[in-house]
Amino acid sequence: MQKFSPRKTLLLLVIFTLEIFNISGNSLLRAEHDSLIMSLNYVVPDTNKVWLYRDISYYLLSTNPDSALIFSNKGYELARKIDFLQGKIWNLYQQALAYEYKDDFQTAHKKYQKAINLAEENSDLLSVAKLENALGAAFFFEGNLLNAIEHYEKAYFLSESIEYKEGMGHALNNLGIIFRQRRNYVKALEVYDRSLDLKSLENDNMGMAYTYFNKGLAYSYMNEHKKSIESFKYAEALFEKTNSLDEMHAVDIGKGIALFHLNELEEAKVKLESGLEFTSKINPLEYVAGLTYLGAIEIKAGKIKEGSEKIEMAYSLVKGSGRLDLLRRIYKERAIAKEYSKNYTEAILSWKEYTRLTEILNNEQQQWAIEEMQARFELKEKEQTIALQNLEIEKNLAQQQLYLIGSISLSALFLISTIILINRQKLNSKLKKSMSQTSIALEEKEELIHEMHHRIKNNLQLLQSLLNLQSLSITDAEAVRTVQSSKNSVNAIGLIHHQLYAASNFRKIEMHEYIEQLINQYQEAFQLSYKNIQLHNHSEKIRVDIDTAIPLGLIINELVTNAMKHAFEDKETGNIHISLILSNNELILEINDDGSGFIPDKKGSDSFGLKMIDTFSKKLKATLCHNNNEFGGTQVVYNIKKFKLHDEVS
């Protein structure tokens, strides 16, 4: 199978979604190109022949860009000879597309700009709006995102000024793709929703279908797979309504990937096989992703050879494309496939590449988040300074007014009474205003504390990334375990600050939700689905403050990690049950496993973790005991007497 160019695939998508061809020659695009070329001999050199040249160029674009360039040049020269403005503009557009396919972006930009200048000189704002969108797409495929955003915004505001809602929708959709590529999925979804509102007003079913498809992809990258399937269903219904069969196959692959992550493997396999049957030529990126996950399903079903072949084929297609997010997914499944094939050397190399790409993507996303957070922080800092200055001014004014009242009181008692009454009313009004501003300043202070927690969370992510990089260069097994333990502890603290940043009340941590997040992290870090180890959360919905949550989170992390490392060494399956309840003015943490009944030895390799637990036991006035449970495994019970619950000391 030939390698593909993701840029050219996306370019085809933009060509179809722009829908700029508004003349009767569109029907000719459905015929064979040789018939179109033969018809040139029977058409007089007028506007119809100009459009015919343009249509032939459009038809040849994806298969033979050099020939497409020849015909669009002929169309432009004929349009110039007969002074046909629209013919000149849209044959220049076809020339620009052909140069894009030839990877000559500099010339493509010049052709687009020349077409834009022609349209502006003749006050054809509709064509300018469409061309600005196309020029933005050219910069996007070149990798110049700043210029792409600039031209998309021009297209949006110009479309808005002439009430061209379809153009506004396309510009927003294109901006959403950029946000999604930068992994700012929340912003991407916001822009997609605005695009859908505009497209629905215009009954643009095809445009809405592509936007719902893009929403499905964004939710998939956010690991919100149920929402991903819901968006794909909307896209599928709209593609079916517009009889767009090729795009429906791409939707099948998207749904199959979401079903895979929801562990609905049989249904996922059906969707992936259906999509892969027709998608390779239309949407190669979706084809590669579908091939990877179908291979993973076959490996889970015991078909090691067949699944490995599919994953290797996907790897060979995408390894030079620059799509780091997709390549990262492939390396993960490739590593698992190599482990099943007992090719441990290749498995280790794939895991290292997976970790390296994870760090690259996390660092990029973190840097973008830091830039946005810094901008918001500086803005709020300025607003708070202004608010405090206003409060000081109001205070000085009030003092001056009181002095004025005192001086006037010396002249006449009656006048004093009148002035005091008037000024009291004014003063009350100003005090109310000052109190309102003080309240605003306090709210902004809380927001700044939110931002501080976000910064701490980001710094912990950076520390975890540094530990990941350090582990790649360590060969000693004991040192690797020590670094992994440190990474788990950093992650446990980072999840707390993530909750604080996301919550409206930053003083409280909801422990049931926090333990769920820890379990999700363990699933990824320890590959529990492949080790057949299940984690169960039986905790009550208890809210504690950060001084209780951090030591409690580290204790849970240490005890659960210890159980996963030692309890199931001689077993193929296992279960770990985590319970945190409030009883008799005590927090009771209980961790049970059905493993081999291992009880930690304080002299063993985990003595640092046990010392940490002893230290926190003193801080929380807690007792710790180990027992054998009804499953034949280990039961650890931790009774905590000193903790902060609902902002009150128990």
Secondary structure, DSSP 4 states (H G I P E B T S, - for coil): -----HHHHHHHHHHHHH----SGGGGGGGS-HHHHHHHGGGS-SSHHHHHHHHHHHHHHTTT-HHHHHHHHHHHHHHHHHTT-HHHHHHHHHHHHHHHHHTT-HHHHHHHHHHHHHHHHHTT-HHHHHHHHHHHHHHHHHHT-HHHHHHHHHHHHHHHHHTT-HHHHHHHHHHHHHHHHHTT-HHHHHHHHHHHHHHHHHTT-HHHHHHHHHHHHHHHHHTT-HHHHHHHHHHHHHHHHHTT-HHHHHHHHHHHHHHHHHTT-HHHHHHHHHHHHHHHTTT-HHHHHHHHHHHHHHHHHTT-HHHHHHHHHHHHHHHTTS--HHHHHHHHHHHHHHHHHTT-HHHHHHHHHHHHHHHHHHHHHHHHHHHHHHHHHHHHHHHHHHHHHHHHHHHHHHHHHHHHHHHHHHTT-HHHHHHHHHHHHHHHHHHHHHHHHHHHHHHHHHHHHHHHHHHHHHHHHHHHHHHHHHHHHT---HHHHHHHHHHHHHHHHHHHHHHHHHHSSSTT-EEHHHHHHHHHHHHHHHHTHHHHTEEEEE-----EE-HHHHHHHHHHHHHHHHHHHHHTTTT-S-EEEEEEEEEETTEEEEEEEE-SS-----TTSTTHHHHHHHHHHHHHHTEEEEEEE-TTSSEEEEEEE-S-EETTEE-
